[in-house]
Amino acid sequence: RHFLVDILHAGLKYRATSDNIRTQLKRSSILRMALAGSETMDGHGETFIFRAVRIGAVVALYWFISITMVFLNNYLLDNRDLDAPLFVTFYQCLVTVGLCWLMQLLSKLCPGLIDFPSVKLDVKTSREVLPLSIVFIAMITFNNLCLKHVGVAFYTVGRSLSTVFNVLLSYVILKQTTSYQAILCCGIILGGFWLGVDQEGVAGSLSWSGVFFGVVASACVSLNAIYTKKVMPAVDGNIWKLSYYNNINACVLFLPLILVFGELGNLAHFSLLTDVRFWGMMTLGGVFGFAIGYVTGLQIKYTSPLTHNVSGTAKACAQTVIAVVYNSSSKSLLWWTSNLLVLCGSSAYTWVKSLEMKKPSPHRDPPDSAKEKLLPGEKGSLGV
């Protein structure tokens, strides 16, 4: 009997030891395979580490280009010797058209490396895109005027009403209703906006012109999204063709506006008109304006529209902090609270809308992520 008990104890001990060894081997093999990439291969032969590094690089690139573009535009528009915001915007549109031609040429020379659609000027297509181009001109002009008058630190709050106008104009124009949760998020954004305006006034740095330009720019962002959906079939649903025609129309329409507002006279008396560094900064601003559309598409492609909006919100927060530190400004707790309300309200709205999109509806087909198209104005108002 004692012999049988000893055998039983020995068997149980051996089994426990074997289980522990197998568990340790399993854990170590999983770790080893994860590091080697053999266990985390997806359908395209990509490892988890590779995907994580790629997503991190794309998000970092989006942050760098977006933040740099905002500061660069602020530098160009804040030049007291050059009061010509329309000309600055016109030149950036001209650079975008040139880059579209260059990308088309490079795609023909290196088809396996660069993919860009063939863009040829068609008068009929240009005329169909014209209503959008008018809204587009208003959007980028008032956006730059807001940045000129309020600076980068208050820019996030000054341009925060795009989401509110999305809800309002969708109901007025498209007859689309909005849930109470989304309306509550808009209320939080409005509260942050008014608190921010109040705190700028208390600090003595409020520009009512900048606030007005920011509100109009926010409305134009929403209109731009609505008109983009309407004219997208005219360019075969291709965002790069739309950008090409939009910027060509903008270049033509900006010329009479520059004459009417007397900016040619300001340019004639500008001391740095022949300065290579000035034109280099102007061209760089146009390049970054073109690049933001590309990296926005990359970020959505390798993450998701929801992640892109969250990234844009976090980027706006970092952008505000950088501006305050760079300018050595001292802001009150309520001023920071206004920014926090705007960012939290925008993030909550994005989250609520994403949940609503996932709900099945008997009157529409389920969303197909493969058919999603990148539309300006649906990138998140805080993204750029």
C-alpha distance (Angstrom), angle and dihedral (degrees) to the residues before:
residue distance angle dihedral
R1 . . .
H2 3.81 . .
F3 3.77 88.1 .
L4 3.82 91.6 54.5
V5 3.83 91.3 47.8
D6 3.81 90.9 51.8
I7 3.78 90.6 50.2
L8 3.83 90.3 49.3
H9 3.83 92.1 50.0
A10 3.77 91.1 46.9
G11 3.80 90.7 50.5
L12 3.79 93.1 49.9
K13 3.81 91.2 47.4
Y14 3.80 91.1 48.9
R15 3.81 91.1 49.3
A16 3.82 92.7 50.1
T17 3.79 91.0 47.5
S18 3.80 90.9 49.2
D19 3.81 91.4 49.7
N20 3.80 91.1 50.7
I21 3.80 91.8 48.8
R22 3.80 92.2 48.1
T23 3.82 90.8 48.0
Q24 3.80 92.1 50.2
L25 3.79 91.6 45.9
K26 3.78 90.8 48.5
R27 3.79 92.8 49.8
S28 3.79 93.8 45.6
S29 3.79 91.8 46.1
I30 3.79 91.3 50.2
L31 3.79 90.4 49.9
R32 3.78 91.7 45.8
M33 3.79 92.9 47.6
A34 3.81 91.2 46.4
L35 3.78 91.1 53.2
A36 3.79 91.2 44.2
G37 3.79 91.7 44.7
S38 3.79 97.4 -127.8
E39 3.81 95.8 117.8
T40 3.81 99.0 40.7
M41 3.77 99.3 54.0
D42 3.78 113.4 134.3
G43 3.80 127.6 -157.5
H44 3.81 91.5 -76.8
G45 3.81 95.4 49.9
E46 3.82 94.3 -104.9
T47 3.79 122.8 141.5
F48 3.78 124.9 -133.8
I49 3.81 91.6 -115.6
F50 3.81 91.2 51.7
R51 3.81 91.9 50.0
A52 3.80 91.8 47.0
V53 3.81 92.4 50.0
R54 3.79 91.4 46.8
I55 3.81 93.2 50.1
G56 3.80 90.7 47.1
A57 3.80 90.8 50.5
V58 3.81 93.0 48.6
V59 3.81 93.1 48.8
A60 3.81 91.2 46.7
L61 3.81 90.2 49.5
Y62 3.81 91.0 50.1
W63 3.81 91.4 50.2
F64 3.81 92.6 47.4
I65 3.81 96.0 48.9
S66 3.81 95.2 41.6
I67 3.82 96.3 47.1
T68 3.81 92.9 42.0
M69 3.80 91.2 49.7
V70 3.82 92.0 53.0
F71 3.80 93.6 49.0
L72 3.81 91.9 43.7
N73 3.80 92.8 51.6
N74 3.79 89.8 47.0
Y75 3.81 89.4 52.9
L76 3.81 92.5 50.1
L77 3.80 95.5 43.9
D78 3.80 95.2 42.7
N79 3.80 92.0 60.4
R80 3.81 104.4 120.7
D81 3.80 91.7 -160.2
L82 3.81 91.7 58.4
D83 3.80 114.3 52.4
A84 3.80 96.3 174.4
P85 3.83 111.1 110.8
L86 3.82 92.4 157.0
F87 3.81 91.5 55.7
V88 3.82 91.5 48.4
T89 3.81 90.1 52.6
F90 3.82 91.9 43.9
Y91 3.80 91.3 53.5
Q92 3.80 92.1 49.8
C93 3.82 90.1 52.0
L94 3.81 88.5 50.0
V95 3.81 90.3 52.6
T96 3.81 89.9 50.6
V97 3.82 91.2 54.1
G98 3.80 90.0 49.6
L99 3.79 91.3 49.7
C100 3.81 90.7 51.1
W101 3.81 89.2 55.9
L102 3.80 90.7 46.4
M103 3.81 93.2 49.3
Q104 3.80 90.3 49.0
L105 3.82 89.9 52.8
L106 3.80 92.7 47.1
S107 3.81 91.5 48.8
K108 3.81 88.9 57.3
L109 3.81 92.8 47.3
C110 3.83 94.5 43.1
P111 3.82 106.3 24.3
G112 3.79 93.7 163.4
L113 3.79 93.8 51.5
I114 3.83 104.9 37.5
D115 3.79 125.3 38.2
F116 3.80 113.9 -165.0
P117 3.82 128.2 148.5
S118 3.78 122.3 -113.1
V119 3.81 107.1 -99.0
K120 3.79 119.4 -162.1
L121 3.77 124.8 165.4
D122 3.79 111.8 -106.8
V123 3.80 116.7 -179.1
K124 3.80 93.6 -151.3
T125 3.81 92.6 52.6
S126 3.80 91.1 44.3
R127 3.81 89.8 53.9
E128 3.81 91.7 49.8
V129 3.81 90.5 51.7
L130 3.83 92.7 46.4
P131 3.87 97.3 94.3
L132 3.79 89.3 54.3
S133 3.81 90.8 45.9
I134 3.81 90.9 57.3
V135 3.81 90.4 53.4
F136 3.81 89.5 43.0
I137 3.82 91.5 54.5
A138 3.80 91.0 49.6
M139 3.80 90.9 47.9
I140 3.81 98.2 52.3
T141 3.82 93.2 37.8
F142 3.80 95.8 52.3
N143 3.79 89.7 39.6
N144 3.82 90.5 56.9
L145 3.81 91.9 43.1
C146 3.81 89.5 53.1
L147 3.80 90.3 50.3
K148 3.82 90.0 47.9
H149 3.82 94.5 54.2
V150 3.82 104.1 34.8
G151 3.80 103.5 32.0
V152 3.79 128.1 -140.5
A153 3.83 98.5 -66.5
F154 3.83 95.0 62.3
Y155 3.81 94.2 30.6
T156 3.82 94.7 95.0
V157 3.81 92.4 54.8
G158 3.82 94.2 38.3
R159 3.79 90.9 55.8
S160 3.79 97.0 37.3
L161 3.81 100.5 105.7
S162 3.81 96.8 79.1
T163 3.81 90.6 99.3
V164 3.80 91.6 50.1
F165 3.80 91.3 50.4
N166 3.82 89.7 47.4
V167 3.79 89.4 60.6
L168 3.80 94.5 41.8
L169 3.81 98.2 46.0
S170 3.81 93.0 41.7
Y171 3.81 87.8 59.0
V172 3.83 95.7 42.9
I173 3.81 98.5 42.2
L174 3.81 105.9 22.6
K175 3.84 97.6 27.5
Q176 3.81 89.9 -129.4
T177 3.79 116.0 154.4
T178 3.81 123.6 -143.4
S179 3.80 130.2 -141.9
Y180 3.79 121.8 -109.6
Q181 3.81 90.3 -114.9
A182 3.82 91.2 57.5
I183 3.82 91.1 46.5
L184 3.81 89.1 51.5
C185 3.81 89.0 54.0
C186 3.81 89.1 51.6
G187 3.81 88.5 51.8
I188 3.82 89.6 55.3
I189 3.81 90.2 50.9
L190 3.81 91.6 49.3
G191 3.79 90.2 49.8
G192 3.79 90.8 51.7
F193 3.80 91.2 47.7
W194 3.82 94.7 52.3
L195 3.80 92.1 43.8
G196 3.80 89.8 50.9
V197 3.81 92.1 50.2
D198 3.81 89.8 48.6
Q199 3.80 92.9 50.2
E200 3.81 92.4 47.7
G201 3.81 87.1 53.7
V202 3.81 91.6 49.5
A203 3.81 89.9 50.5
G204 3.81 90.4 50.0
S205 3.81 93.7 -123.2
L206 3.81 99.0 102.2
S207 3.79 117.4 130.6
W208 3.80 111.1 -166.0
S209 3.81 88.7 -167.0
G210 3.79 89.4 56.4
V211 3.81 91.4 48.2
F212 3.81 90.9 49.8
F213 3.81 92.3 48.5
G214 3.81 89.8 47.9
V215 3.82 92.8 52.5
V216 3.82 92.2 47.8
A217 3.81 90.8 46.0
S218 3.82 89.8 52.1
A219 3.81 90.6 52.3
C220 3.81 90.4 48.5
V221 3.83 91.1 51.7
S222 3.79 89.1 57.3
L223 3.82 92.8 45.4
N224 3.80 89.0 48.2
A225 3.81 90.7 57.2
I226 3.81 92.1 49.5
Y227 3.81 94.9 47.4
T228 3.80 91.2 43.9
K229 3.81 90.1 61.4
K230 3.80 89.9 49.7
V231 3.82 97.3 51.1
M232 3.81 98.3 35.2
P233 3.85 92.8 95.3
A234 3.82 88.8 58.9
V235 3.82 89.8 65.1
D236 3.82 95.3 40.2
G237 3.78 91.0 -104.1
N238 3.81 92.3 -67.4
I239 3.79 114.9 141.3
W240 3.82 93.6 -158.8
K241 3.81 92.8 54.7
L242 3.78 88.1 48.9
S243 3.80 90.6 51.4
Y244 3.81 90.5 49.4
Y245 3.82 95.4 51.7
N246 3.79 92.3 39.8
N247 3.79 93.0 55.2
I248 3.82 94.0 43.0
N249 3.80 90.3 53.3
A250 3.80 89.7 44.8
C251 3.82 92.3 53.2
V252 3.81 90.4 53.1
L253 3.81 94.4 45.0
F254 3.80 94.4 46.0
L255 3.81 93.8 59.7
P256 3.84 96.9 71.1
L257 3.82 90.3 40.7
I258 3.81 90.6 55.1
L259 3.81 89.3 51.5
V260 3.81 94.9 45.7
F261 3.81 94.1 50.3
G262 3.80 92.2 46.9
E263 3.77 97.1 -120.4
L264 3.81 92.4 141.4
G265 3.80 88.6 68.9
N266 3.80 90.4 51.5
L267 3.80 90.2 50.1
A268 3.80 91.7 49.9
H269 3.83 90.8 57.1
F270 3.82 94.8 42.6
S271 3.80 109.4 118.7
L272 3.82 95.5 -152.7
L273 3.80 96.3 51.7
T274 3.82 91.1 115.2
D275 3.79 95.4 37.3
V276 3.81 113.1 120.8
R277 3.82 93.1 -152.7
F278 3.82 91.9 55.4
W279 3.80 92.8 52.1
G280 3.79 89.7 44.5
M281 3.80 90.1 56.5
M282 3.80 90.6 45.9
T283 3.80 91.3 51.2
L284 3.79 91.7 45.5
G285 3.80 89.0 54.0
G286 3.80 89.3 54.8
V287 3.81 91.8 47.7
F288 3.80 91.6 51.7
G289 3.81 89.9 46.7
F290 3.81 88.8 55.2
A291 3.81 93.3 42.6
I292 3.81 94.8 52.8
G293 3.80 90.0 67.0
Y294 3.80 91.0 51.6
V295 3.82 97.2 47.1
T296 3.81 90.7 44.3
G297 3.79 88.3 57.2
L298 3.81 90.4 47.1
Q299 3.79 92.7 51.4
I300 3.80 92.5 50.4
K301 3.81 91.1 44.9
Y302 3.80 95.9 52.6
T303 3.82 97.4 35.8
S304 3.82 121.7 15.6
P305 3.83 138.6 -90.0
L306 3.83 89.3 -98.1
T307 3.81 92.6 51.3
H308 3.79 89.5 47.2
N309 3.80 91.1 55.9
V310 3.79 91.7 47.4
S311 3.81 89.3 48.9
G312 3.80 90.2 49.6
T313 3.79 91.3 51.4
A314 3.80 92.4 49.7
K315 3.80 89.5 46.2
A316 3.81 90.6 53.7
C317 3.79 89.8 52.1
A318 3.81 92.1 50.3
Q319 3.80 90.0 45.4
T320 3.81 91.5 55.1
V321 3.80 92.9 48.1
I322 3.82 91.5 48.7
A323 3.82 91.1 50.3
V324 3.82 92.9 50.1
V325 3.81 92.5 47.7
Y326 3.81 93.3 43.7
N327 3.80 92.4 51.7
S328 3.83 92.0 41.8
S329 3.80 89.2 -127.4
S330 3.78 126.3 167.6
K331 3.80 113.8 -140.6
S332 3.78 129.1 -172.1
L333 3.79 125.4 -119.9
L334 3.82 90.9 -108.8
W335 3.81 90.1 52.9
W336 3.80 90.4 55.4
T337 3.81 88.9 44.0
S338 3.82 90.0 57.7
N339 3.81 90.5 54.4
L340 3.79 90.7 46.7
L341 3.82 91.5 51.6
V342 3.80 91.5 50.5
L343 3.80 93.3 48.1
C344 3.81 94.7 43.9
G345 3.80 92.3 46.0
S346 3.81 91.6 50.1
S347 3.81 92.5 47.2
A348 3.81 91.9 47.4
Y349 3.81 91.0 49.6
T350 3.81 90.5 52.2
W351 3.80 90.7 49.4
V352 3.83 93.4 47.9
K353 3.82 92.5 48.9
S354 3.81 91.4 48.1
L355 3.81 90.4 53.7
E356 3.80 90.5 48.4
M357 3.81 90.9 51.2
K358 3.82 90.6 54.0
K359 3.80 92.9 55.0
P360 3.83 111.2 101.1
S361 3.78 115.1 -118.1
P362 3.80 124.1 -161.5
H363 3.79 91.2 -147.8
R364 3.79 98.3 56.1
D365 3.76 140.3 41.2
P366 3.79 117.8 -101.8
P367 3.80 113.6 -94.4
D368 3.78 115.3 -90.4
S369 3.77 112.0 -150.2
A370 3.78 90.3 -159.8
K371 3.80 90.0 63.2
E372 3.79 96.8 48.8
K373 3.78 114.0 123.6
L374 3.74 126.7 -157.7
L375 3.79 109.2 -117.0
P376 3.80 125.6 -176.7
G377 3.74 109.2 -112.8
E378 3.82 91.5 30.8
K379 3.77 90.8 74.4
G380 3.74 93.3 82.5
S381 3.75 121.1 -85.2
L382 3.77 92.2 -117.1
G383 3.72 93.7 51.9
V384 3.77 97.6 88.3
